[in-house]
Amino acid sequence: MSFDSLKLLAPLLRSVEAHGHAIPTTIQETAIPLVMQGKDLIAASETGSGKTAAFVLPILQRFAHSSLGGNQEGSLILVPTRELADQVGNAIRDYSQSMIPVPRHLTIFGGVDIDPQIEAAKARPDVIVATPGRLLDIVERQAIDLSHVTLLVLDETDRLLALGFADQIDAILKQLPALRQNLLFSATFPPEVVEISNAILNDPEKIQLETESTPGENIQQRAIEVDRGERTALLRHLLKTEGWSRVLVFVATKRRAANITAKLSKHGIRAAVLHGDLKQERRTRALENFKAGNTQVLMATDSAARGIDIANLPCVVNYDPPRSAAVYVNRIGRTGRAGQSGIAVSFISIEDYQQFQLIEKRHEIKIERERIEGFIPTQADPNALLPSATPVKGKRKSKKDKSSEVHARKSRNRASEKQELDSPQTPFPETIEEDAKEQVVMIQKERLIEKSIPAEPSKLPEQAVEPVVPTARKEPNPSLEIQPEKSVSDPWTQALKKILEKD
Ligand code: AMP
């Protein structure tokens, strides 16, 4: 199927072509016609499936039609994170660039000065992309009128709810006209998502594609056994030998991200950090430099990298193990997006072995263990190494080489142990509850930062159009067939939710 056959307007076809999108992805070819018919929609789609264009293109088409009739039909897209807000805002800007008139869009998220957003909101933008907390702040100051919003998108609904935005979403819904079209996108379907779907969707069409709960087949998954103290040296070695142009490296803590970045930089590797404590401008700059190829390695924590989209990212490295099977898929899903191939490498030290096995079990996969010459673990789990370990990569070594390698490794281990002591790191949580608590602290810190950092306002082009009467809305359909899914109800997520609820 071509984009032509989706009956998109010429300016939209031009921008799709300018993006190099030759054919629509599955979610696009299924969702776009339904959205253009004015239907409500509940769609399951894996990360990187092209879901943003699946709702942005029909929203822009709808704007073009309503503006022709002299109306202003607004759209509101709610997203869980500022990174995603930025991405969706950029997609709107890019896909709408050859439209006349250009729809006015506003991206609203925390972590930046609220006043410019308030000013921009007063002008009744045609398309609003927002994180719920900041939008509600603006609503509460009576600075935004949402009465013209006749299309609502909940993007990454499972994450919106896992981050505790249910009440804010409820409050925002009260500001919207009852007659509107609703689109709900979610990677997974825990009971909360089913509940909100039942509450807001009106006889929705259902699109059930592959979900994020299984790793994409286009991603080559590798697991390399290595001692903890050797991981940075191994990373440097792989950067040299594997020819990866850009690598997103996941670590457990921001302090570790900073330490490793400093070590890589010392060796002339262009590396940067991305974590939740950075000011918004620095996060944006780090991401832009990485996307532009100015930085080769981006050291990220899970909270900061949640939902980010980096086109053509060849490789992701799990320096520290992911905390759950869902986080594993989420991390590796940053590569191999939109059908491209990608590599996901996990470092496995003896301390992480069991955790990694659980992840494999959960996803019903078995990843062959590799060992790299010069980085063979001294503390390997004998059970783990016997059957699955592949032969060491590289040529055979002489006795002399071996003894100097052991010597070099010992001194590297001593140096890295010292560094870990010099710069104390948060120990790995021992229980699921501790793990969840750590995550809560991170989320709360992010929210605090969102409230306190001033930054540049989003800029609006100057145009205005008038509202049209929305199509009639039927009674809500109480029973959705999509069943609650277990995948986000793993013990870790449950613990996290409990703690968030308590707070
Ligand atoms: P999303 O799932 O919306 O985050 O999109 C993931 C990536 O896929 C983005 O970088 C898009 O630019 C890209 N993309 C979206 N639609 C297509 C398409 N039809 N063909 C190729 N790439 C696409």
Boltz pocket constraint, residues with backbone or C-beta under 6 A from the ligand:
constraints:
  - pocket:
      binder: B
      contacts: [[A, 19], [A, 20], [A, 21], [A, 22], [A, 23], [A, 24], [A, 25], [A, 28], [A, 46], [A, 47], [A, 48], [A, 49], [A, 50], [A, 51], [A, 52], [A, 53], [A, 309], [A, 310], [A, 311], [A, 337], [A, 338]]
      max_distance: 6.0
